[in-house]
C-alpha cells in the first residue's frame, strides 16, 4: 500500500468518525475525554493544526462547526448536559 492510498483511507475513516459523532449527540465531550482522551473540540483543533502545517488558515469556530455539524453554541444548547461530579473527578484524575 502506498502513502497516497493510506492518506485516502485515513481521510475516509476520519470523515466516518466525524459523521458518527455528529449523529451521536447523546455522547458528551466529557465522556469522550474520559474514555479516549480526545473529544470533538480536540478534532477541531487537530484539523486547524493540520491546515496550518500546509499554510492554510482556518478559523477554529468554522472548523468546529464542521466537526459538530452545526454551530458550537447551538450544539451546546441542544445537547450538552451538565457534567456530574464523578465525570469531573474522572477527568481530573486522568489529567494528573
N, C-alpha and C positions, 0 to 999 in steps of 0.2 A: 504494500500500500504506500502510495507517495504522499508527501506532505499536503499537496493541494486537496486530495481526496479526504485526508484526515481533517483538514480545516472545514471542508464542506460538511462532513459528518458531524463535527463538533457544533457547527452553526445550526444544523438541523436539530440536534439534541438540545442546545440552548434555547432555541425557539420553542421546542416542545415543552421544556421546563417552564418557560415564561408563560406560555398559554395555559399550562396546567395550573400554575399559581394564580393566574387571573380568574380561573373558574373556581378555585378553592378559596373563596373569600372567607370561609369558616376557619381557615388556618391563619392564626395570628402570627405576626412577625416575631413576637417574643417566643412562641413555640418553635418556630424555625431556628431562632438563635440558640435556644436551649438544646435543641436536638442536633443541629447540624453546624452551628457556628456561623451561619450566614442567613440573611433574610432578603426581602425584596429591595430594601434600601441598599444593601451590600451589592446586589446585582446591578443596581443603577450606578453605583459608584465605580464598579469594575468596568462597566460599559463606557462611562465617561473617561476613565483612565486609559482604556484600550484605544479610544478615539484620540486622546491627547498624544499617545505614543506614535500615532500616524499623522500628527499635526492637524487633527480635526477638532475644532472647538464645538462642543455641545453643551447646552445648558442642562444642569443637573435636573431641574424641575421638569423639563421636556422629556428627558430620558426616564425619569421616574414615572411620568405619565405613560410612557411606552410599556414599562415593566408592569405597572398596576392595571393598565387598560383603561385608565381614567385619571383625572387629576388627583393628586395625592390627598388633598383636603376632602375631596368628595369620597374617596375610598375610606378615609378615616371616619368621616361622619356616618357612612353607611354600614361599615363592617367592623371597625376597631372597637374592641371592648376593653374595659379597664383591666389591667393585669392584676393577678392575685399576689398576695404576699409570698406564696410558695414560688410563683414564677419569678418574682423579683429576687428572692434568695437564691434560687437555682441559677439565675443569670449572673448574679454577683459571685457565686462560688466558682463558676466557670471562667470568669474574668481573672480571678486572683491566681 
